[in-house]
Amino acid sequence: MSPLDSLTPAERARQLANPDGAIGLAIAAYLNDNNKTGNAATVALLAIQPGNAVLEIGFGNGRTAAEVLRQADGVRYTGIDHSATMVAEASRFNADMADRASFHLAAADRMPFTGASFDRVFSIGVIHFWTDPVASLKEVRRVMRPGATMIMGCLSPRGASGIHQPAFGFHLRDPETWEALTRAAGFTQARAEERPIDHTAPDGSLSRRYLIRLTGSA
Ligand SMILES: C[S@@+](CC[C@H](N)C(=O)[O-])C[C@H]1O[C@@H](n2cnc3c(N)ncnc32)[C@H](O)[C@@H]1O
């Protein structure tokens, strides 16, 4: 039984996009369990170097920060999320790393950072909620140092299920579209790859989903 089971499709989609309150906390924990392997794989692919400044967009309950800090010496983790519930939970959970990790209430299209602040940027399960991806990608690029890289994981339209549609706030785009949008935002390189994963739904049923990994260089 997942916390998503008790919700209508509209409530489920709203909580996935912006987890709120006690149910939001339960959903974030469930999501993090589901995404743990994908999150760790993405962090490994970032090839984080000693002393790097790393930004995560949409950190949910903040369970990936420790994985980032483990990658190399002197790494600094910064996260943003537009859910006050998630910022409070991530800050509480990671309180013992407050000297190396900070969690900010902010949206991706308007981040409270000066330009050229980060060496690595990543997100999991976030960019498919963006209604104006070029605006947010431009903002991501603004805060990246020259030569910095980003990796964003999101759902592909292929194999998507019922709630994954614009009416519920999901804007799924194919790999070619993501590459074009990333270039339009000014990235020097953009590459989007699709791969299948076998997904277990909250009710236990199995289905094949497709994820996109979008990589860009500033
Ligand atoms: C589906 S959850 C994924 C959480 C986490 N990355 C994980 O894999 O478990 C999406 C998260 O991104 C946040 N989010 C969605 N759109 C955002 C935006 N435009 N700016 C900042 N945070 C956003 C939500 O509040 C939520 O915490």
The ligand as an SDF file (V2000), in Angstrom:
LIG
                    3D

 27 29  0  0  0  0  0  0  0  0999 V2000
    8.5500   13.9210   -7.9470 C   0  0  0  0  0  0  0  0  0  0  0  0
    9.4320   14.7950   -6.6840 S   0  0  0  0  0  0  0  0  0  0  0  0
   11.0790   14.1020   -6.8210 C   0  0  0  0  0  0  0  0  0  0  0  0
   11.8780   14.2980   -5.5650 C   0  0  0  0  0  0  0  0  0  0  0  0
   13.3020   13.7220   -5.5860 C   0  0  0  0  0  0  0  0  0  0  0  0
   14.0940   14.2980   -6.6530 N   0  0  0  0  0  0  0  0  0  0  0  0
   13.2840   12.2100   -5.6760 C   0  0  0  0  0  0  0  0  0  0  0  0
   13.7630   11.6760   -6.6900 O   0  0  0  0  0  0  0  0  0  0  0  0
   12.8120   11.5590   -4.7560 O   0  0  0  0  0  0  0  0  0  0  0  0
    9.6230   16.3980   -7.4250 C   0  0  0  0  0  0  0  0  0  0  0  0
   10.2180   17.4210   -6.4680 C   0  0  0  0  0  0  0  0  0  0  0  0
   10.5920   18.5820   -7.2110 O   0  0  0  0  0  0  0  0  0  0  0  0
   10.0360   19.7520   -6.6340 C   0  0  0  0  0  0  0  0  0  0  0  0
    9.7830   20.6770   -7.7440 N   0  0  0  0  0  0  0  0  0  0  0  0
    8.9650   20.4780   -8.8140 C   0  0  0  0  0  0  0  0  0  0  0  0
    9.0210   21.5160   -9.6520 N   0  0  0  0  0  0  0  0  0  0  0  0
    9.9140   22.4000   -9.1300 C   0  0  0  0  0  0  0  0  0  0  0  0
   10.3920   23.6710   -9.5340 C   0  0  0  0  0  0  0  0  0  0  0  0
    9.9800   24.2380  -10.6860 N   0  0  0  0  0  0  0  0  0  0  0  0
   11.2810   24.3170   -8.7610 N   0  0  0  0  0  0  0  0  0  0  0  0
   11.7100   23.7440   -7.5880 C   0  0  0  0  0  0  0  0  0  0  0  0
   11.2750   22.5400   -7.1340 N   0  0  0  0  0  0  0  0  0  0  0  0
   10.3890   21.8720   -7.9000 C   0  0  0  0  0  0  0  0  0  0  0  0
    8.7920   19.2740   -5.8890 C   0  0  0  0  0  0  0  0  0  0  0  0
    8.4190   20.1290   -4.8360 O   0  0  0  0  0  0  0  0  0  0  0  0
    9.2310   17.8910   -5.4050 C   0  0  0  0  0  0  0  0  0  0  0  0
    9.8760   17.9460   -4.1510 O   0  0  0  0  0  0  0  0  0  0  0  0
  1  2  1  0
  2  3  1  0
  2 10  1  0
  3  4  1  0
  4  5  1  0
  5  6  1  0
  5  7  1  0
  7  8  2  0
  7  9  1  0
 10 11  1  0
 11 12  1  0
 11 26  1  0
 12 13  1  0
 13 14  1  0
 13 24  1  0
 14 15  1  0
 14 23  1  0
 15 16  2  0
 16 17  1  0
 17 18  1  0
 17 23  2  0
 18 19  1  0
 18 20  2  0
 20 21  1  0
 21 22  2  0
 22 23  1  0
 24 25  1  0
 24 26  1  0
 26 27  1  0
M  CHG  2   2   1   9  -1
M  END
$$$$
